[in-house]
Amino acid sequence: MAEKRQSFWSSVPGILTGIAAIITALTGFYIAAGSRTVDPPEHQNTPARMSEEIVGIEPITSENLPSVSTPQNKSLKPLVDCTHKAFHSPNTIDSLMSWSDYYHKQIEAAGGVRERAFDACTKAITYRAQAHCRATENLDIRQALFETLALCREAGITLDNVMSGKI
């Protein structure tokens, strides 16, 4: 099928758009090339009193260093019963946390009113518990679940209420 002939004036917007794109690209290149020079930071002089000796403090050596033992392999216990069937999910942790954040905001908006917060508490706790059971060592998820449990507890909703489905 043959193309219809267009007047010159109907092609002007396309031409102007192309010219604007070229100008934008060249301007960006010019600015990027011109900003390559970075001034070195000024050297700050150290104060003279840094060399003064402090009387009464022994220098720290490996012999007088106090030993602090932190168990690196300590396993944290889950906050919920991860064997419960409600806490098994094929969803990704990011998806579960995204949905739980949505419902957590609804709990905050409920303002401690038990009837308004119950559905949001049920969903937020379930999603955060599912994410927590998939990554029990993740402290961010653990903290988020704890915050949701505490917020729901303020509204008078406990984990047992959520598990039984009763207000």
N, C-alpha and C positions, 0 to 999 in steps of 0.2 A: 504494500500500500504506500502510496506516495505521501511524503510529508507536506504539510501545509506550509506555505510561505509565510514568514513572519516579517513584520516591519522592523526597521532598525530600532525604533523606540521601544519595542517590546523586549529586545535583547539587552538593553542598557542595564537593567538591574543585575543581570548575571555578570556582565562585564565589570560593573562597579564592585560587586562582591569579590570577584577574583582579584582585582587591583587592591582592595582592602586587605585581603588575605596575604598578598605579597608584601605590602607595606608593614603589616603586623609582624610577619616573620622576619623581615629585615631589621625592624626596630628591636625586636627581641634579641636577635643575634648581635646587634650593635651594643646593646646594653650588657649582654652577657660577656662579650669580648672586652668591653671597657671596664667591667668590674673585676677583672682578674687580678688587679694589683691590690694587695692587702697590706696595710701598714703593719709592721711588726709591733707587738705590744711593748710598752715602755717598761724598762727594767726598774723594779722597785728596790730601793736600797733597804737592807735589813737594818733595824734599829741597833744602835751601838750597845744598848743595855742587854742585848741577847747574849753577849759574851760574858756578862757578869755571872759570878758563881753564886748559886743559891746555897745558903748555909743551912745545915741541919737535915738535908735530904741526901740519902745514899743513892748512888746511881743504880739503876736496875740491871741486875745480872741474871743469868739463868739459874743461879743457886737461890737467890732470894725472891724469885718470881713465884707468886702464889699459883697453885695449880687449880684450874677450874675444869671440872669434867662435865661435859655435856654429852649425853648418849646420842650418837648419830643414828643408830639403828633402832631407836625406840619406836615401836609401832603404836599409833594412836587408835584407840577404840572408836568405832563408829558412834555417832550421836543417836542413831536410830537402829532398829533391828533390820539389817540388810537382807535377812532371809525371808522377810515378808514379801508376798507376791506383788504387792502394790508398788514395791520399790525396785522392780526389775523393768527395764525399758530398753528398747532397741535404738532410741534416739541418741543423738550426740550430746555430749556434755554442754557444748555451746548452745544448742537448741534448748535444752532443758533449763539452763541458766537464763536464757533470754525470756522464755515464757515465765519463769518464776519471778524475774524482775518486774515483769508486767503486773503479775498478781500481787507482788509485794507492794507496789505503788497503790493498788486498790485497797490493800489492808491499811496503809497509812491514811488514805482518803476516808476510810470508814470511821476514823476518829474514835476507835475503841468501842464502837457499837457492835455488840456481839452478833446480832442478826445480819448486819450489813457485812461483817468481816468473815463470816463462817465459810462461804463458798470460796472467797479469795484465799483464806487460810488453808482450806483443804487443798486447793490446787497448788499454791505456792509451796506448802510443806511437801506435798507429794513430788513435785518437780525437783525441788532442791534436795530432797532425800534421795531421789533416783540419781541425781548427779553426784551426790555425796557417796552413795554406795558404789558408784563406778570409779570414783577417785577419792578414797578415804583419806589419803595423805595430803590432798590439796587443801591448804589452809584457807585460801580465799573462799572456796565452796563451803568449807566447814564453818567459817565465820558467817557467811551469808545464811546458812541454815540456822545457825544459832540465833542470829538477829531476827529471822522470821519466827522462830519458835517463841522468842521473848516477846515480840510484838503481838503475836496471837495470844500468848498467855496474858498480856495486859488487857486484851479484849475478853478474857475469860474462856478462851478456847485452848484446850490442851491437845497433846499428840494423841491421847486416847480418844478424845472427841472426834478427831479427824479420822482415826483408824476405824472407829465404829460408825461414823457418819451421822452421829446424833449430836444435836446442839446441847 
